[in-house]
C-alpha cells in the first residue's frame, strides 16, 4: 500500500516540478556537466569522469551521481549515490548529497537510464540543470534533447552527444 502511495506521490512531484522549470538559461555555453546514472544500466560509470576532454572542460567541472536500487550491505565511502530507501512514502528525497547535486545549476545534465523510471524521473524534474539530455525511451517532457542510443553504449552515446552539442553551439 505504501509503495502505491509513494509511486503516486512521485508522479505528482514530477508533474509539479515540470511546471516550475526555468528555461531562461537553456542556451548557455557548456562549462559544467552532470551525470545521473542508473548503475544497473551503466555499471562502468567511472569512465564518465573522462568526458571532460571531448567537451573542453576541466575535470573538476564533471560530476557523476548514481542510482542503485538496493544498497549492498558492504561499507562504502561513496557519497554520490542514492537508492530506493532515500525516498519516503510522500515522494520526498532524504539524501543530502542528492539534494545538493540537484540544486547544482549544471550547464548540462546527462541521464543514463532505461525508459521511464519514476524515481530517476523525479530527480531529473527536480534538477536545476539548464539543459537536460536523455537517452532512448525516456519521458520526453523531462528533457531538452533525447539521443536515441542505448544508455549502456557509452562510446556511441558520447559521439552523438558531442555532435549535437556542437550543432547547438554549446562548446
RATA-V295627 format. One record per pair of residues at least 6 apart in sequence whose ideal C-beta (glycine too) atoms are under 7 Angstrom apart, sorted by the first residue. I is the first residue (numbers start at 1). J is the second residue. Records with the same first field share a line. If there is no record, write none. Layout:
BEGIN
I = J  J
END
This chain:
BEGIN
2 = 89
5 = 89
6 = 87  89  91
7 = 118
9 = 90  91
10 = 91  118  119  122
11 = 118
12 = 91
13 = 91  122
14 = 121  122  125
17 = 125  126
18 = 125  141
25 = 130
26 = 130  131  144
28 = 107  130
29 = 107  170
30 = 55  107  108  165  170  171
31 = 57  61  107
32 = 61  106  107
33 = 51  55  57  61  62  106  107  108  110
34 = 63  104  106  109  129
35 = 48  64  65  110  112
36 = 65  109  111  120  123  124
37 = 45  64  66  112
38 = 67  112  113  117  120
39 = 45  66  67  68
40 = 69
41 = 112  113  114  151  152
42 = 112  151  152  154
45 = 64  66
47 = 154
48 = 64
49 = 59  62  64
51 = 62  158
52 = 58  59  61  62
54 = 158  162
55 = 165  171
56 = 171
63 = 101
64 = 80
65 = 80  98  101
66 = 80  81
67 = 82  119  120
68 = 81  83
69 = 83  84
70 = 83  84
71 = 83
79 = 97
80 = 97  101
82 = 95  98
84 = 119
86 = 93  94  95  98
87 = 93  119
88 = 94
91 = 122
93 = 99
102 = 123  126  127  128
103 = 128
104 = 128
105 = 128  129  130
106 = 129  130
107 = 130  131
108 = 129  131  133
109 = 127  129  132  133
110 = 133  161
111 = 120  124  133  134  135
112 = 135  151
113 = 120  151
114 = 137  151
115 = 137  138
116 = 139
121 = 139  142
124 = 132  142
125 = 142
131 = 144
132 = 142  143  144
133 = 143  145  147  161
134 = 142  143  146
135 = 147  149  150  151  157
136 = 148  149  150
138 = 146
140 = 146
145 = 164
147 = 157  160  161  164
149 = 156  157  160
151 = 157
165 = 171
END
